[in-house]
């Protein structure tokens, strides 16, 4: 007799509660525990080829693009990303289907004694579960997104056929360093001897440093944006982003006009990094890259300029991300008046985010996302005092549901932004499926 859905949901949530309890205490970066955990599980991560992707900005879009290209070519693809928006299962996906609640519950319950014995953290346990699930599902290839940094991130246990570092920015300074060079050094830790490496940062100093790190550890081939490929003539509109890709080889440059449905100037660069990953891996992977125009139309990414009119969701959690959202709003020409619902975590630059959003929104409602960690919630008294001094059109609604309701009054477009918690909580309440195509 099969278990009733209510019982399954209860068991699932109880298993997740015990898993999330592993987030307590100080961060413990390092590969020793996850290496031992995977060894005890039979090293499932060695049963399929892996593409590994790190970066501050753009890695999610690069993962989504690579996923669409590989699936379009008929491959069975595992995709591991973080964080999730609505349901934890979004983190572990095979061919667009999230890992079932039953499978997650079974894995966590079965392996809880081992996780406890080894003192595995939340992310180590989740990473091991994802890598095991992909082996059980006999995927043809897995795309693994770095969680935090690179060098000491639990995902760095994989031995990829190709690894990429996308654009570097300031984030997690307490763990990765307080300069772009230090952060880039940590992310470059995913480059491995004998594995292809792709450098996607467009700034010369950071790009040169990443290239040197890849070559220094013996990665090969090493493909670098601006040297081995060039993106030009970018056009952004409501249908997506078109660009010209020029790829250098021994015979010169070969150019193609390509279009991704993802909206934004930098989506052209993100798509180009995914394509470079396939080229760098060679063989049948490079053949998929040559046919990319057939598959790019299927790219989807949840929570990034995600449109469900009148709602528009974007997780932008730093000023650069918010500025990109505003540029995209202007390029697409969304209907106005536009109201923004914003909640930012305390440790992020919420002032910069609100300044950016104010350039597009006639009205901004600041609120509290229900799932935001209590120790990271922003202080709305401080927010309102600052906004009033800056003359921004900001209103305060402590209750999240009321903020969503009020935002719709007189608005043609409602932007929800500021964090994964903000977007995920809104999607759940509005019954928007993050994985819907």
URJOLIN-V609313 format. One record per residue. N is the residue number from 1. RES is the residue in one letter. SS is DSSP state (alpha for helix, beta for strand, coil for the rest). PHI is phi in radians with two decimals (NA if undefined). D_FIRST is the distance of its C-alpha to the first C-alpha in Angstrom with 2 decimals. Layout:
n:res:ss:phi:d_first
N:RES:SS:PHI:D_FIRST
N:RES:SS:PHI:D_FIRST
This chain:
n:res:ss:phi:d_first
1:X:coil:NA:0.00
2:X:coil:-1.35:3.79
3:X:coil:-1.30:6.57
4:X:coil:-1.13:9.03
5:X:alpha:-0.95:12.19
6:X:alpha:-1.10:14.40
7:X:alpha:-1.16:12.79
8:X:alpha:-1.10:12.95
9:X:alpha:-1.09:16.51
10:X:alpha:-1.10:17.44
11:X:alpha:-1.12:16.49
12:X:alpha:-1.08:18.33
13:X:alpha:-1.18:21.36
14:X:alpha:-1.16:21.55
15:X:alpha:-1.13:21.55
16:X:alpha:-1.18:24.21
17:X:alpha:-1.05:26.24
18:X:alpha:-1.19:26.55
19:X:alpha:-1.15:27.45
20:X:alpha:-1.15:30.06
21:X:alpha:-1.09:31.49
22:X:alpha:-1.34:32.76
23:X:alpha:-1.48:35.24
24:X:coil:-1.16:37.35
25:X:coil:1.45:40.83
26:X:coil:-1.28:43.20
27:X:coil:-1.09:42.34
28:X:coil:-2.20:42.11
29:X:coil:-1.39:42.87
30:X:coil:2.49:43.02
31:X:coil:-1.90:41.22
32:X:alpha:-1.10:41.13
33:X:alpha:-1.17:37.76
34:X:alpha:-1.18:35.93
35:X:alpha:-1.12:37.65
36:X:alpha:-1.17:36.50
37:X:alpha:-1.05:32.93
38:X:alpha:-1.18:32.73
39:X:alpha:-1.06:34.48
40:X:alpha:-1.21:31.87
41:X:coil:-1.62:29.19
42:X:coil:1.59:31.16
43:X:coil:0.88:33.22
44:X:alpha:-1.08:30.81
45:X:alpha:-1.23:33.52
46:X:alpha:-1.68:35.73
47:X:coil:-1.72:33.57
48:X:coil:-2.75:34.69
49:X:beta:-1.25:37.85
50:X:beta:-2.31:38.14
51:X:beta:-1.83:40.31
52:X:beta:-2.07:41.05
53:X:beta:-2.33:42.50
54:X:beta:-2.18:44.29
55:X:coil:2.57:46.59
56:X:coil:-1.46:47.20
57:X:beta:-2.18:47.26
58:X:coil:1.68:45.93
59:X:alpha:-1.20:43.27
60:X:alpha:-1.11:40.41
61:X:alpha:-1.19:42.20
62:X:alpha:-1.14:43.02
63:X:alpha:-1.05:39.39
64:X:alpha:-1.08:38.36
65:X:alpha:-1.17:41.18
66:X:alpha:-1.09:40.44
67:X:alpha:-1.04:36.77
68:X:alpha:-1.12:37.87
69:X:alpha:-1.13:40.46
70:X:alpha:-1.19:38.19
71:X:alpha:-1.18:35.38
72:X:alpha:-1.07:38.06
73:X:coil:-1.50:39.25
74:X:coil:1.60:35.88
75:X:coil:-1.46:34.78
76:X:coil:-1.56:31.24
77:X:beta:-2.07:32.02
78:X:beta:-1.62:30.50
79:X:beta:-2.33:32.05
80:X:beta:-2.05:32.17
81:X:coil:-2.39:34.03
82:X:coil:-2.77:34.58
83:X:coil:-1.41:34.50
84:X:coil:-1.68:31.90
85:X:coil:-1.71:32.74
86:X:coil:-2.00:29.72
87:X:coil:-2.20:26.58
88:X:alpha:-0.87:26.66
89:X:alpha:-1.09:24.62
90:X:alpha:-1.06:27.83
91:X:alpha:-1.23:29.38
92:X:beta:-2.15:27.37
93:X:beta:-2.29:27.37
94:X:beta:-2.15:27.19
95:X:coil:0.86:29.00
96:X:coil:1.46:28.76
97:X:beta:-1.80:25.01
98:X:beta:-1.18:24.26
99:X:coil:-0.98:21.92
100:X:coil:-1.20:18.48
101:X:alpha:-1.03:17.67
102:X:alpha:-1.11:14.60
103:X:alpha:-1.19:17.06
104:X:alpha:-1.10:19.72
105:X:alpha:-1.05:17.72
106:X:alpha:-1.06:16.59
107:X:alpha:-1.14:20.22
108:X:alpha:-1.16:21.84
109:X:alpha:-1.16:19.86
110:X:alpha:-1.08:20.29
111:X:alpha:-1.77:23.96
112:X:alpha:-1.01:25.03
113:X:alpha:-1.02:26.93
114:X:alpha:-1.19:28.82
115:X:alpha:-1.06:29.60
116:X:alpha:-1.22:30.95
117:X:alpha:-0.99:32.91
118:X:alpha:-1.54:34.65
119:X:coil:1.17:35.14
120:X:coil:-1.13:33.68
121:X:coil:-1.37:34.46
122:X:alpha:-0.94:32.20
123:X:alpha:-1.24:33.63
124:X:alpha:-1.11:33.61
125:X:alpha:-1.11:29.92
126:X:alpha:-1.15:29.13
127:X:alpha:-1.09:31.45
128:X:alpha:-1.09:29.91
129:X:alpha:-1.11:26.40
130:X:alpha:-1.08:27.83
131:X:alpha:-1.13:29.74
132:X:alpha:-1.21:26.78
133:X:alpha:-1.08:24.60
134:X:alpha:-1.10:27.46
135:X:alpha:-1.16:27.69
136:X:alpha:-1.10:24.00
137:X:coil:-1.51:24.44
138:X:coil:0.92:27.67
139:X:coil:-1.18:29.83
140:X:coil:-1.39:33.36
141:X:beta:-2.86:34.87
142:X:beta:-2.17:34.15
143:X:beta:-1.95:36.20
144:X:beta:-2.03:36.40
145:X:beta:-1.65:38.09
146:X:coil:-1.11:39.92
147:X:coil:-1.43:38.91
148:X:coil:-2.48:42.24
149:X:coil:1.34:45.45
150:X:coil:3.05:44.88
151:X:coil:-0.97:46.57
152:X:coil:-1.89:44.45
153:X:coil:-1.23:41.32
154:X:alpha:-1.00:38.12
155:X:alpha:-1.21:37.74
156:X:alpha:-1.31:41.08
157:X:alpha:-1.29:39.43
158:X:coil:-1.30:38.93
159:X:coil:-1.97:41.62
160:X:coil:-1.33:41.96
161:X:coil:-1.38:43.72
162:X:beta:-2.76:45.25
163:X:beta:-2.27:45.41
164:X:beta:-2.33:46.92
165:X:beta:-2.03:48.36
166:X:coil:-1.51:48.74
167:X:beta:-1.17:51.03
168:X:coil:-1.68:51.77
169:X:coil:-2.55:52.17
170:X:coil:-1.49:52.39
171:X:coil:-2.86:49.07
172:X:coil:0.88:47.77
173:X:alpha:-1.07:51.40
174:X:alpha:-1.19:50.67
175:X:alpha:-1.88:48.76
176:X:alpha:-1.88:50.37
177:X:coil:1.89:54.01
178:X:coil:-1.91:56.18
179:X:coil:-2.23:57.77
180:X:alpha:-1.08:56.44
181:X:alpha:-1.14:57.71
182:X:alpha:-1.15:55.75
183:X:alpha:-1.13:52.54
184:X:alpha:-1.07:53.12
185:X:alpha:-1.08:53.67
186:X:alpha:-1.16:50.27
187:X:alpha:-1.23:48.54
188:X:alpha:-1.16:50.59
189:X:alpha:-1.12:48.86
190:X:alpha:-1.46:46.16
191:X:coil:-1.23:48.81
192:X:coil:-2.17:48.54
193:X:coil:-1.03:51.02
194:X:coil:1.38:50.76
195:X:coil:-1.79:48.27
196:X:beta:-1.11:49.40
197:X:beta:-2.33:50.20
198:X:beta:-2.18:50.62
199:X:beta:-1.86:52.72
200:X:coil:-1.88:52.04
201:X:coil:-1.23:54.09
202:X:coil:-1.60:57.06
203:X:coil:-1.48:59.56
204:X:alpha:-0.93:62.03
205:X:alpha:-1.15:62.14
206:X:alpha:-1.21:58.38
207:X:alpha:-1.05:57.93
208:X:alpha:-1.14:60.58
209:X:alpha:-1.14:59.09
210:X:alpha:-1.09:55.61
211:X:alpha:-1.05:57.22
212:X:alpha:-1.10:59.22
213:X:alpha:-1.17:56.19
214:X:alpha:-1.11:54.27
215:X:alpha:-1.19:57.30
216:X:alpha:-1.15:57.99
217:X:coil:-1.58:54.72
218:X:coil:1.56:55.13
219:X:coil:-1.21:52.73
220:X:coil:-3.09:53.53
221:X:coil:-1.24:54.04
222:X:beta:-1.93:54.57
223:X:beta:-1.87:54.59
224:X:beta:-2.24:56.18
225:X:beta:-1.09:56.31
226:X:coil:1.53:59.88
227:X:coil:-1.96:60.90
228:X:coil:-1.66:58.44
229:X:beta:-2.72:57.33
230:X:beta:-2.41:58.56
231:X:beta:-1.96:57.07
232:X:beta:-2.45:59.57
233:X:beta:0.90:60.10
234:X:beta:-1.40:56.98
235:X:beta:-2.22:56.39
236:X:beta:-1.95:53.79
237:X:beta:-2.58:52.92
238:X:coil:-1.11:50.10
239:X:coil:-1.50:48.63
240:X:beta:2.42:48.44
241:X:beta:-2.31:50.79
242:X:beta:-1.85:53.04
243:X:beta:-2.77:55.03
244:X:beta:-1.77:57.15
245:X:beta:-1.86:55.96
246:X:beta:-1.95:58.74
247:X:beta:-1.90:57.71
248:X:beta:-1.55:60.43
249:X:beta:-2.53:60.82
250:X:coil:-1.07:63.81
251:X:coil:-1.70:65.00
252:X:beta:2.13:64.96
253:X:beta:-1.98:62.54
254:X:beta:-1.90:60.12
255:X:beta:-1.96:59.14
256:X:beta:-2.47:56.33
257:X:beta:-1.74:55.49
258:X:beta:-2.23:51.82
259:X:beta:-2.38:49.74
260:X:beta:-1.92:46.66
261:X:coil:-1.26:44.94
262:X:coil:-1.26:44.92
263:X:coil:-1.72:47.80
264:X:coil:2.47:50.45
265:X:alpha:-0.90:53.42
266:X:alpha:-1.33:51.63
267:X:alpha:-1.13:48.69
268:X:alpha:-1.12:51.13
269:X:alpha:-1.21:51.56
270:X:alpha:-1.07:47.85
271:X:alpha:-1.09:47.26
272:X:alpha:-1.17:50.15
273:X:alpha:-1.19:48.64
274:X:alpha:-1.05:45.41
275:X:alpha:-1.15:47.63
276:X:alpha:-1.12:49.71
277:X:alpha:-1.03:46.67
278:X:alpha:-1.15:45.97
279:X:alpha:-1.07:49.66
280:X:alpha:-1.15:49.95
281:X:alpha:-1.29:47.08
282:X:coil:1.26:48.96
283:X:alpha:0.93:47.96
284:X:alpha:-1.14:45.10
285:X:alpha:-1.17:44.43
286:X:alpha:-1.13:47.99
287:X:alpha:-1.13:47.54
288:X:alpha:-1.09:44.76
289:X:alpha:-1.05:47.26
290:X:alpha:-1.15:49.85
291:X:coil:-1.85:47.55
292:X:alpha:-1.03:46.43
293:X:alpha:-1.05:47.86
294:X:alpha:-1.24:45.15
295:X:coil:-1.94:42.29
296:X:alpha:-1.09:43.71
297:X:alpha:-1.10:42.96
298:X:alpha:-1.63:39.22
299:X:coil:-1.21:39.72
300:X:coil:-2.42:37.85
301:X:coil:-2.49:37.74
302:X:coil:-1.32:36.11
303:X:coil:1.37:38.39
304:X:coil:-2.12:41.67
305:X:coil:0.75:43.74
306:X:beta:-1.57:40.47
307:X:beta:-1.77:41.51
308:X:beta:-2.55:39.66
309:X:coil:-0.81:42.74
310:X:coil:-1.46:44.19
311:X:beta:-1.50:42.26
312:X:beta:-2.41:43.09
313:X:beta:-1.96:41.29
314:X:beta:-2.61:42.78
315:X:coil:-1.34:41.92
316:X:coil:-0.58:45.59
317:X:coil:-2.07:45.98
318:X:coil:-2.58:49.54
319:X:alpha:-1.04:52.81
320:X:alpha:-1.08:52.76
321:X:alpha:-1.10:49.37
322:X:alpha:-1.15:50.56
323:X:alpha:-1.11:53.78
324:X:alpha:-1.14:51.84
325:X:alpha:-1.03:49.82
326:X:alpha:-1.10:53.11
327:X:alpha:-1.06:54.67
328:X:alpha:-1.18:51.74
329:X:alpha:-1.03:52.00
330:X:alpha:-1.20:55.67
331:X:alpha:-1.18:55.16
332:X:alpha:-1.40:52.53
333:X:coil:1.31:54.35
334:X:coil:-1.17:51.52
335:X:coil:-1.09:52.49
336:X:coil:-2.06:54.28
337:X:coil:-1.16:54.41
338:X:beta:-2.05:51.91
339:X:beta:-1.92:50.30
340:X:beta:-1.95:48.65
341:X:beta:-1.79:46.02
342:X:beta:-2.25:46.46
343:X:coil:-2.46:44.98
344:X:coil:-2.13:46.01
345:X:beta:-1.24:45.21
346:X:coil:-0.98:48.18
347:X:coil:-1.48:48.82
348:X:coil:-1.76:49.25
349:X:coil:-1.43:52.51
350:X:alpha:-1.21:51.70
351:X:alpha:-1.11:55.36
352:X:alpha:-1.10:55.51
353:X:alpha:-1.15:52.33
354:X:alpha:-1.14:53.66
355:X:alpha:-1.04:57.03
356:X:alpha:-1.13:55.46
357:X:alpha:-1.09:53.24
358:X:coil:-1.11:56.29
359:X:coil:-1.33:57.96
360:X:coil:-2.10:55.52
361:X:coil:-1.73:54.24
362:X:coil:-1.31:56.27
363:X:beta:-2.55:54.15
364:X:beta:-2.16:52.00
365:X:beta:-1.87:49.54
366:X:beta:-1.66:48.73
367:X:coil:-2.66:45.66
368:X:coil:-2.11:43.05
369:X:coil:-1.26:39.71
370:X:coil:-1.00:37.03
371:X:coil:-1.60:35.38
372:X:coil:-1.09:38.77
373:X:coil:-1.01:39.06
374:X:alpha:-1.01:41.19
375:X:alpha:-1.45:43.65
376:X:alpha:-2.21:44.23
377:X:beta:-1.28:44.66
378:X:coil:-1.35:48.03
379:X:coil:-1.65:50.61
380:X:alpha:-1.21:51.15
381:X:alpha:-1.11:54.49
382:X:alpha:-1.13:55.75
383:X:alpha:-1.08:54.34
384:X:alpha:-1.18:56.08
385:X:alpha:-1.10:59.34
386:X:alpha:-1.16:59.45
387:X:alpha:-1.09:58.52
388:X:alpha:-1.13:61.21
389:X:alpha:-1.12:63.77
390:X:alpha:-1.48:62.85
391:X:coil:1.29:63.03
392:X:coil:-1.51:59.52
393:X:coil:-1.40:57.89
394:X:beta:-1.92:55.12
395:X:beta:-2.15:53.39
396:X:beta:-1.92:51.07
397:X:coil:-2.37:47.74
398:X:coil:-1.08:45.94
399:X:coil:-1.42:42.88
400:X:alpha:-1.13:40.95
401:X:alpha:-1.13:39.56
402:X:alpha:-1.19:43.08
403:X:alpha:-1.04:44.47
404:X:alpha:-1.10:42.16
405:X:alpha:-1.18:43.16
406:X:alpha:-1.15:46.87
407:X:alpha:-1.08:46.89
408:X:coil:-1.38:46.31
409:X:coil:-1.24:49.38
410:X:coil:1.30:52.13
411:X:coil:-1.82:50.49
412:X:coil:-1.55:50.12
413:X:beta:-2.38:48.17
414:X:beta:-2.11:46.18
415:X:beta:-1.63:45.86
416:X:beta:-1.99:43.30
417:X:beta:-2.72:44.23
418:X:coil:2.15:44.97
419:X:coil:-3.05:41.87
420:X:alpha:-1.10:38.27
421:X:alpha:-1.09:37.34
422:X:alpha:-1.07:39.48
423:X:alpha:-1.19:38.17
424:X:alpha:-1.10:34.50
425:X:alpha:-1.11:34.71
426:X:alpha:-1.18:36.51
427:X:alpha:-1.04:34.11
428:X:alpha:-1.10:31.15
429:X:alpha:-1.22:33.06
430:X:alpha:-1.60:34.36
431:X:coil:1.00:31.01
432:X:coil:-1.76:32.54
433:X:coil:-1.41:30.17
434:X:coil:-1.08:31.95
435:X:coil:-1.68:30.44
436:X:coil:-1.15:31.13
437:X:coil:-1.67:33.62
